[in-house]
Amino acid sequence: MSRVETDHRVLSGMRPTGRLHLGHYHGVLKNWTRLQHEYDCFFFVADWHALTTHYEDPRVIKDATFNMVVDWLAAGVSPSSATLFVQSRVPEHAELHLLLSMITPLGWLERVPTYKDQQEKLKEKDLATYGFLGYPLLQSADILMYRAGHVPVGADQVAHIEITREVARRFNHLYGREPDFEALAEAAISKMGKKPGKLYRNLRKAYLETGDTEAVETAKALLKEQQNISLADRERLFGYLEGTGKVILPEPQALLTEEAKMPGIDGQKMSKSYNNFIELREDPDSVSMKIRKMPTDTNRVRLTDVGDPNKCPVFELHKVYSDDDRLKWVVDGCTSAGIGCLDCKKPVIDAIIAEQAPFIERGAQYESDPDLVKGVIAEGCERAQEAARATLEEVREAMGISWRS
């Protein structure tokens, strides 16, 4: 795969948790529906990852996977615009994880912040397993398998991308130094032409001698424009530029996403654990009832009492669903007792029901035809496996275990 294709590819996954809620939509799916039209997107169900913490009761994973994929489709993730697949149905992930585990220092896994953090949060579970220790490396395998240039994550997940970059860097250093690498790289420079070749050499020298990062980015852009060299030569020159070997597994970049600000009906972050959620496709009457029962500013006992919107969980929902004029209406009305709490809640109810209407309509179509959903998954798995096999064959060859005749 060329670096141009790598820069245009995005990979993201979710553990199968069953039917999703509005927190998932505003935190992940809304972003996916945008990215699918800007990048070559691979979105997957991370069912093996679910086993790292729920290995004792895996029976729910199959149904949870189906329900979650239905919600993806209902939210507008399109199988014609993105590749949707299930991790365990692309067994190449397991082999790449195994091969990468041969070169990954134990200390790299132990220092991932979420390793100890999850052990503290999930004390009721036995997480003293190799699977749990190795799950960051499995994540790395997921990303590197598709040579994804970008991985959408929140700030708390950047450490997982960094370990993936370190693994890729180590792999390329160990296995990208093919026989006569420098001679092959120099021959590739000659194919670029006199002026581009000279410019590449000067930029490479500036980077290697002075660490000029601007020079290396300029050189990468130069390589992307070259039509006279093969993909293999381009990857050699990417590695030669930075003083390493051929780039077999490109280093991904974190595509930082804004932290989800979707509050639950009690004011805390929306979560199934807190039982404060509104499902992605919830019955409108149920939505209305949940919002109507939401607590408000405790100082507003009577309609004539003034309130403070910043002490009211409903105002947090207004921040998600209301424009500036509506927010001003809420603030003015609440602080002057000009509107009642039910008046304040009604625009939120209307906005959520309106947002969910297309989700409910699309979801009903998929739920009424399970074979259609299974077909989407099967087709996505085939496309994913085709890409995975190509990467894995290069990895095997680089490690000296390819047995192609």
N, C-alpha and C positions, 0 to 999 in steps of 0.2 A: 504494500500500500504506500502511495506517495505521501509526503508530509502534507501536501495540500489537502488530501482526503482526510488525513488524521486531524488536521485543524478544523475540519468541517463536521467531525463526528462527536456525538454526545452519548454518554451512557449513564443511565440512572436506574435504580431498582427500589422496590419496596418489599418488606416482609409481608407475607399473606396474613392479614388480620381480619379478613371477612369484609363485611359492608363498611364503607368508609363514611366519614363525617365531614362537615364543612371545614374543619381544621385541616384535614388532608387536602381538600380542594384548594383552599387559599394558601396553604403551605407548600404544596407540591404540584398538584394536577393543573392548576391554572398556569403555572410556569411551563409545564410539559406541553400544554396545548399551544403555547406560543413558540416554544423551541422547535416543535416538530415541523414548523414551516420555515425555520431558519437554518436548521442543521439536519444531518443524517442521524436520526435518533434511534437508539436501541433502549427500550424500556423493558425491564424484566421483573418477574416475580422471584424474589430471593428465598425460595423455599428451603434450600440447604442452610441458609443463615438462620431461618426459623428454628431449625433443629439444634443449633448451637446452644439455645437456652430453653427449648421446649421438646427435648428429645424424649422425655418420658411419656408424653401424650401427643403423638403426631397425628392422631386420627382426624383432627379438625382441619388439617392443612389443605386437603383436597377441596373441600367445600369452600373454605376461606379463599382459596386461589380463584375459584370460579366466580364467587361473589365480588371479589376485588376487581377482577378483570372487567366484569360487567360495569362496575362503577367507573373504571377508567374510560370505557367506551361511552358510557352515559355522559361523562363530563366533557367529552369532545376529543379525547385522544383517538386518533384515526389510524386504523391498520394500513390505510393507503398512504399515510404520511410518515409513519414510524413503524419500526419492527417491535412487536410485542411478543415476548416469549417467556417460558418458564425455565429457570436456571437448571433444575435437575434433568430436564429433557435435552440438555446439551452437555453430555458427559465430558466433553473436552475441557470444561471448566475444572473438573476434578483432576485431570491429568496435568494441566498447566499448574494448578495449585501444588501438586506433588513435586513437579520439576522445580518450581520456584522455591519450595521448602528446602531443597538441597543446598541452596546458596544463601538463604536468609538467616542472619545471625539471630539467635534466641533473644538477645537483649533488645533487638528492634521491636519484637512483638510485646515484650514485657513492659516497654516504656510507653506504649500507646495509651493516652490518657483514659480512654473509655474502658480499658481492660480492668483497672482497679476500681474505677467508678461504678461499673456495672456489677462487680462483685459485691460492692458495698450496698448498692440499691437492691440487689436480688439475693439477699442473704438466705432466703428460704429455699433457694435452688442450689444444687450441687454443680458448681461451675468449674470445678477442678478437673477439667477435661482437656485433652489436646484440641478438640474441635473448637472450644471456646477460646483457648489461647491462640489458635491459628486462624480465627475468623478474619482478622485484618488482612492476612495474607490471601485468604480466599477472596476478599474484596478486591485486593490488588490483581488477582488473577482475572476476576470478572472484568475489570477495567482494561487491563493490558491485552486480554484476549481479543478485544475489538479495536485495539489501538486507538482508543478514544482520546481525542485531544482535550476534551472538556468534560468535567463532571460537576453537575450542579449540586452544591452542598451549602449548608449553613456554616457559620464561623466555627461552630463546635466540632465540625467534621473535617476541618482542614488537615488535621494530623493524619487522617487516613489517606488523604491524597499525597501527603509528604512521604509516607512510608512507601507508597506505590512508586513515587518518583525515585526513591532510593533503591528500590528493588530493580526497577528498570535500568537505572544507571549502573548498578552492579552487574546485572546480566549482560548489558552491552559491553562493559569493560572486560568481562571474563570471556565472552563468546563472540564478540564482534571483531576480534582481531584475527580475521581470516588469513591464511597464508598469503604472503606478498601483499598485505593490505595497503601499505604505503605506495607500492608500485602501481597497484590498481587505482588508488586514489589520484596519483599524479597523472596517470593515463586518462582518467575521467576529466581532470582539469583541462587537459589538452583538447579534449573533445568540445569543450565549452566555446572555444574560439579565443583569439589572441586577447582582445580587450576584456571580455568577461573573466577569462582565466587570470589575467594580471590583477584585476580588481579583487577577485576571490582570494588570491595569494596575499595581497596587501591587507585585506580585512582579517584574514586568518592570523597573519603575523601580529596585527594590532591587538587582537584578542588574546593570543597566547602569550605575548610579551608584556602587555600592560593590563590585561583583564578588561579591555574596552567592550562593555556589554552592547553598546550601540553598534559597534562594528560587527559583532556576531549576529545581531538581528538584521542588519543590512545584508550580510552575507547569506542568511537564510532566505531573505526575500529574493535575492539574486538567484539562488538555486531554484526557487519555485518557478521562476520565469524561463528557465532553460529548457529548450526544446530539443537540443542536440545530444542529450544524455539519457540513458535508460533509468528506470526507477531504481534499479540496484545501484547504479553509479550515484544517483542522487542521495540515496541513503548512506552510501560510503562517504560522500563529501560532507553530509551533515555531521557524521561522527568524526571525520578527519578535521573538520573545522574546530571542534572542541577538544581535540587531542585524544579522543577515545577511538573505539572501533566503529564498525558499521552499526547504524541504529536499527536494531531488530525490533525492539520494543520501545516505541516513543514515550517520552515522559508526559503524562497528562497534566493539565492545569485545572485548578479548582475554579469553577464558575460560581462565584459567590452569589447566593440568593438572599433576599431580605428575610429576616426571621419572621415566621408566621405570627401575625398579631390577632389571630382569631380567638376571642375569648369564649369560654363556655357560659352556660346559663347561670352560673354562680359567680362569674367574674374571674375565675381562675382560667388558665390555659385550657382550651377544649381538649378533652381526653376521655377515652373509654374507661380508663382507670378511675377517673373522678366521677363517672356517670353524669357528666354535665354537657353531653354532646347533642347535636342535632345531626341526624344522618344526612348524607348527601342527597338521598331521595326519600324524604320523610313526608308522610301524609300532611297536607296543608292544615287540617284541623289539629293535628298533633303539634305542628310547629306553632300555631296560634296559641294553643294551651300552654306550651312550655314557656313562651315569651311572656304571656300574660301573668304567669306565676313567678316570674323572675323577681328577686328581691330588688329593692331600690334604696335610695338614701333613707336610712332609718329615722332621720329627723323630720321626714315628711309623713307625719301621722295623719293629718287632715289635709284636705284639698287646699286649704288656705295657707298651709305651712310652706315656707320657701325651702328650697333644697340646694344641694351642691352636686352638679353633674359629675365631678371628679370622684365622688364617693358612691356613684351609682353604676352597677355593672351594665345596665342598659346603654349608658352613654358610650361604653367601650364598643358595643355593637354598632352604635351610630357612627363611630369612627371608621368602621369597615364599610358600611353601607350608605352613609349619607354624604352629600356634598357640603360645601362650606355654608351655603345658605341654610340648609337644614340644620347643620350643627349650631349655627347662630340662633336659629329658632328654638332649639332645645335649651341652649344656655340661657337665653333671655326668658323663656317661658318657665324654666325650672327655678331660676334664682328670683323670679318675681311672683311665683305661684300662679302664673298666667295660664299654665297648662297642667293637667293632671298626669299622673304616671301612666295611665292607660292611653291617654292621648299621645304621650311620648313613645309608647311601645308600638303603636299602630304602624308608623312608617317602617319600622324595622321588620315587623311581621310581613308587611306587603312586599318589602324588598327581598326578603329571604324566599318567600313563596314564588315571586317572579323569577328569581335566580334559579330556583329548583325546577321550574316547570319544564324546560327542555331536557333536564337530566332525567326527570321522571318519564317523559315521553320516550326518549331514546332507550332508557333502561328497560322499560316494559317490552319494547320490541326485541331486545336481546334475551330477556328472561323467558319470553314466550317461545324462543327458538334456541335452546341450548346447543344444538348442533352447529349453529352459526358461530357461537362463541368458541366452541371447540375447534372449528375450522380456522378461525382467526389465530388461535394459539398455535395450532399445528403448522400453519403457513409461516408464522413468525419464527417458530422453532427451526424450521427448515432453512430460512434465510440466515438466522443467527448461526446455525451449525455450519453453513457454507463458509461464512466469514471466520468462524472459530477454527475450522479445519485448516484453512490457509495459513493462519497465524501459527497454529501448533506444528504444522509441517516445517515451517521456517525455524521454530524453536528446536524441534528435534534434530534438524540438520545441523544447526549451530552447535548443539550439545553432542553431536556425534552419535546419535541413536536413531537416525533415519535409515530405514531399510528399503528405500525405493530402489528398484533394480535399474 
